[in-house]
Amino acid sequence: MTSISDHQPADARSDWEARIALRSDEQGTTSGIPLLAPPGDLAAAAGVGHVRLSWSPVPGAVGYLVHRAPLRDGVPTGELTPIDHLGGDVLSVPDTWYVDTTGEPGTPYAYAVAAVPEVTVTGPLSARVHAAALPADGTVPTVALRVDAAEEGVPLPRPWQPMIGSERLSQLLCTDTSGGREIGRELLAALRRIRQEIGVETVRAHSILHDDLAVYREVDGAPVIDFTGVDRVYDLVLSIGLRPVVEIGFMPRDLASDPERTVFEYRGVISPPKDWDRWAELVRALVAHLLERYGETMLTWDFEVWNEANLEVFWSGTREEWMRLYDVTAKAVKDVDPRIPVGGPSSAAAGWVDALLEHANRSGAPVDFVSTHTYGSPPLDLRPTLRRLGFPDARILWTEWGVTPTHFHPVNDGTSAATFLLSGMRSAAGRVEALSYWVASDHFEELGRPPRLLHGGFGLITVGGIAKPRYHALRMLAQLGETELSVQASGDGANGLVQSWASRRADGSLAILVWASTLDQSKRDGDPALARQIRLAVEGAAGRTVTVTRLDREHGDVTTLAEQLGVADWPTGEQWDALRAADSLPVEKVDTRARGGAAVVELHLPQPGAVLIEVAGS
């Protein structure tokens, strides 16, 4: 994980920005980062409760940082500073638009945007524009959407499908209970459900070399390697149809140069090895064993070097020592079979991507994929970086992503996190190979086991196996068809506050997702001013049956239901029954009206809220 929250013991707590700053000062910065021109054509459109900004793309930018300052008599009252939408991580966004709901309606602001060539570098600001969000007047604005059922369309990308995150896989063997539920059994059930209902293909987890799997020890100074525990957990993963992403770490205690440097309550050792040759031997032995046991199917597994070494809570060595770790580890993997994919830097906040690629250019180390993490915003667009540094064919894997990096944050449990997930997946579609949500289950104990049912856990599924709104959002995405259709949108909130994703399935039926979302986490409980009336016209679908599936605070939000049931820390038996009975989203048939050859659907969309509209085939 990218953040250690206030729930961690004080002696292990470290401020996010201070950690990033320390790493930057200590290790230096990468070279050759271009100075980008400011974005042009910045425009602001004021709507009820929000301002939508848009600008022209800047070649070489991985993202953009939106700045703002209040106006008084047409003059900014201070320096324009980045808008903080409370995501707790990288504030830059990858798209050429941004919806600001953090301002006071009726109050004018000056806005400007800077292009970002690398996550730690911000270019000059664009020309300013002025705008003020409109106050609500009691009416609900309408957003009109149009989809042509007969459009040829294009293949629909599915960035949610390749990968999901999980607690360390040794927990699959755990027979302890949390909230009265057996940990290993429920963790496996959560992963099985995600595989079966969403079609996720792989699972990534920390600490496959942790001592709780007894992989490595030294007896009389000699290495003893045993992969029995690894086999047990990987056999379970494969038995439910998933493949592992092998994150190579943390350091076995007997091989660590400083075994007392650890992270999390399970004390993953974060130090460099005391013997680099023995580390290489361990990695080669692991990869060779997996290839022998699982055969050539293992050649499709990704091997990722370490986790978030750019945070000192995860790596006690220097950046140069981690680059050596990358070289040694990648070589050991390729020594077994050069076809096995290896990559990194598996970094927090999109850091060290440039640094790894520059280093690999010098050292000759292979980089089959680039992996990194971010929270609270859609993932940045790393394609310009890969082209600039000579790795245009490397795959891009966001091996962790989520609504917040902070443990025990209430945003994790509610509907706003679900619409955040939809927006992020929509943004990433077609430019990343995987956007892996962190994590599958609330059986997750980096900072301790869950203290109650709804505790702001990272899981998509609660202890007890109840789907949270984020899981329902993934389930909705999984209903989209193979062919993406374009959507024409207009009205107050179109293509920003209200987003959409339309598709056609192989049988001719349509699945159209529409949601109201803002990155602004101060609106996580909803803002009536951001609700919209939706009018969807589906050309060529008059007379077809139309159904809707709703996800909002009154439909599919376990926090609302738990509150109605009076759930305390953990549900009673009857409360568990009621929660399970509501663990799905009902589908309802809706009336339509014909307009020419179109079927027209009208519905109310709250914020946060999403609706899946399904149109039967002809």
Buried (B, 14 or more C-beta within 10 A) or exposed (E): BBBBBEBBEEEEEBEBEEBBEBBBEEBEEBEEBBEBBBBEEBEBBBBBBBBBBBBEBBEBBBBBBBBBBBBEEEEBEEEBEEBBBBBBBBBBBBBBBBBBBBBEBEEBBBBBBBBBBBBBBBBEBBEBBBBBBBEBEEEBBBBBBBBBBEBEBEEBBBBBBBBBBBBBBBBBBBEEEBBEBBBBBBBBBBBBBBBEEBBBBBBBBBBBBBBBBBBBBBEEEEBEBEBEBBBBBBEBBEEBEBBBBBBBBBBBBBBBBBBEBBBBBBBBBBBBBBEBEBBBBBBBBBBBBBBEEBEEEBEEBBBBBBBBBBBBBBBBBBBEBBBBBBBBBBBBBBBBEEEBBBBBBBBBBBBBBBBBBBBBEEBEBBBBBBBBBBBBBBBBBBBBBBEBBEBEEBBBBBBBBBBBBBBBBBBBBBBBBBBBBBBBBBBBBEBBBBBBBBBBBBBBBBBBBBEBBBBBBBBBBBBBBBBBBBBBBBBBBBBBBEBBBEBBBEBBBBBBBBBBBBBBBEEBBBBBBBBBBBBBBEBBBBBEBBBBBBBBBBBBBBEBBBBBBBBBBEBBBBBBBBEEBEBEEBBEEEBBEBBEEBBEBEEEEEEBEEEEBBBBBBBEBBBBBBBBBBBBBE
